[in-house]
Amino acid sequence: MKIALDDFDYKILQILNENARLSYAEIGRKIALSQSATKERVLNLVENGVIKQFSTVIDFEKLGYGLKVIISLKFKNDEFKIFITDLSKFPEILNCKRVTGEYCLIAECVLRDSLHLENLIDRLITYGVPATSVQLSEIKADTFFKRKIS
């Protein structure tokens, strides 16, 4: 079900996307709405499922995980189902996306170093064929809300 949003809603989403820790009063000041009206709109966005969760962005490098990689996995037969069941055995994998094309799954991973990467690849090979790309930097366009409210 599509939810109809107005400019205030899109502005609230843009602000929360940049910093979800702001108070209702701070958000309201930025968009010229009262604290109570802002709170009502945010709660409505949550209730309607537009906002699924508020989350934390972790600096994994500060925790000793300075190597970020994207691993594409190709499976045969039931290997995919087995891998999904065993996913909890791979704490290095931050998230997986099932995709179309040559590979079945794309995994975003954080690792300590190349030895850790080698170990992860050795464990993944038992499920399928991995192809690894090392992430050099992260570029976030973040243009969706700017386009909607301009």
C-alpha positions as CSV (number, residue, x, y, z in Angstrom):
1,M,0.0,0.0,0.0
2,K,1.4,3.3,-1.1
3,I,1.4,6.1,1.6
4,A,0.8,9.7,0.5
5,L,3.4,12.1,1.9
6,D,3.6,15.8,1.8
7,D,6.6,18.1,1.7
8,F,6.8,18.2,5.6
9,D,6.9,14.4,5.7
10,Y,9.7,14.3,3.1
11,K,11.7,16.9,5.0
12,I,11.3,15.0,8.2
13,L,12.5,11.8,6.5
14,Q,15.5,13.7,5.1
15,I,16.4,15.1,8.5
16,L,16.0,11.7,10.2
17,N,18.0,10.1,7.5
18,E,20.9,12.4,8.3
19,N,20.6,12.3,12.1
20,A,17.9,10.2,13.7
21,R,18.9,11.4,17.2
22,L,17.4,14.9,16.8
23,S,14.5,15.8,19.1
24,Y,11.1,16.5,17.8
25,A,11.7,20.2,18.7
26,E,14.9,20.4,16.7
27,I,13.3,18.7,13.7
28,G,10.3,21.1,14.0
29,R,12.5,24.2,14.1
30,K,14.3,23.0,10.9
31,I,11.0,22.7,9.0
32,A,8.9,25.4,10.8
33,L,6.5,23.0,12.5
34,S,5.6,22.8,16.2
35,Q,7.2,20.0,18.4
36,S,3.8,18.3,18.8
37,A,3.0,18.4,15.1
38,T,6.4,17.0,14.3
39,K,6.1,14.2,16.8
40,E,2.7,13.3,15.4
41,R,4.1,13.2,11.9
42,V,7.1,11.0,12.9
43,L,4.8,8.6,14.9
44,N,2.5,8.4,11.9
45,L,5.5,7.6,9.6
46,V,6.5,4.8,12.0
47,E,2.9,3.5,12.4
48,N,2.4,3.3,8.7
49,G,5.7,1.5,8.2
50,V,7.5,4.2,6.2
51,I,10.1,4.4,9.0
52,K,11.0,0.8,9.8
53,Q,13.6,1.4,12.4
54,F,16.1,3.9,13.9
55,S,19.6,2.6,13.7
56,T,23.2,3.3,14.6
57,V,26.1,3.6,12.1
58,I,29.1,1.9,13.6
59,D,32.7,2.8,12.7
60,F,34.0,-0.7,12.3
61,E,37.5,0.5,11.6
62,K,37.7,1.9,15.2
63,L,36.8,-1.7,16.4
64,G,39.7,-3.2,14.4
65,Y,37.8,-4.1,11.3
66,G,39.4,-1.9,8.7
67,L,38.9,-4.1,5.6
68,K,35.5,-3.9,3.9
69,V,34.7,-6.3,1.1
70,I,31.7,-7.2,-1.1
71,I,31.5,-10.9,-1.8
72,S,29.3,-12.2,-4.6
73,L,28.2,-15.8,-4.2
74,K,27.1,-18.3,-6.8
75,F,25.4,-21.5,-5.6
76,K,24.2,-24.8,-7.0
77,N,21.2,-26.9,-6.0
78,D,20.4,-26.5,-2.3
79,E,23.6,-24.8,-1.2
80,F,21.8,-21.4,-1.1
81,K,19.2,-22.7,1.4
82,I,22.0,-24.3,3.5
83,F,24.0,-21.1,3.5
84,I,21.0,-19.0,4.6
85,T,20.4,-21.4,7.5
86,D,24.1,-21.2,8.5
87,L,24.4,-17.4,8.0
88,S,24.8,-16.8,11.8
89,K,28.2,-18.6,11.5
90,F,29.5,-15.6,9.6
91,P,29.6,-12.6,12.0
92,E,31.7,-10.8,9.4
93,I,28.8,-10.5,7.1
94,L,26.9,-7.3,7.9
95,N,24.1,-7.9,5.4
96,C,23.2,-10.0,2.4
97,K,21.1,-9.2,-0.6
98,R,19.6,-11.8,-2.9
99,V,20.1,-10.7,-6.5
100,T,19.5,-11.7,-10.1
101,G,22.2,-12.4,-12.6
102,E,25.3,-14.5,-12.5
103,Y,25.5,-14.5,-8.7
104,C,22.7,-15.3,-6.3
105,L,23.7,-13.3,-3.3
106,I,25.8,-10.2,-2.5
107,A,27.3,-10.0,1.0
108,E,28.8,-6.8,2.6
109,C,31.5,-7.8,5.0
110,V,33.9,-6.2,7.6
111,L,37.2,-7.9,8.3
112,R,40.4,-7.3,10.3
113,D,42.9,-7.9,7.5
114,S,43.7,-10.0,4.4
115,L,44.3,-13.1,6.6
116,H,40.8,-12.8,8.0
117,L,39.5,-12.4,4.4
118,E,41.3,-15.5,3.3
119,N,39.7,-17.4,6.3
120,L,36.2,-16.2,5.3
121,I,36.7,-17.2,1.7
122,D,37.8,-20.7,2.8
123,R,34.7,-21.0,4.9
124,L,32.4,-19.7,2.1
125,I,33.8,-22.1,-0.5
126,T,32.1,-25.0,1.2
127,Y,28.7,-23.4,0.1
128,G,29.4,-22.0,-3.3
129,V,31.7,-19.9,-5.5
130,P,32.7,-16.5,-4.0
131,A,34.0,-13.5,-6.0
132,T,35.5,-10.8,-3.8
133,S,35.8,-7.0,-4.3
134,V,37.7,-4.9,-1.8
135,Q,35.9,-1.6,-0.9
136,L,38.2,1.3,-1.4
137,S,35.8,4.0,-0.2
138,E,32.2,4.7,0.4
139,I,30.2,7.2,-1.6
140,K,26.6,7.8,-0.6
141,A,24.7,9.9,-3.1
142,D,21.8,10.4,-0.7
143,T,19.8,12.4,-3.4
144,F,16.4,10.7,-3.0
145,F,14.9,13.2,-0.5
146,K,16.6,16.2,-2.0
147,R,14.9,15.3,-5.3
148,K,11.5,14.8,-3.7
149,I,11.4,18.1,-1.8
150,S,13.1,20.4,-4.2
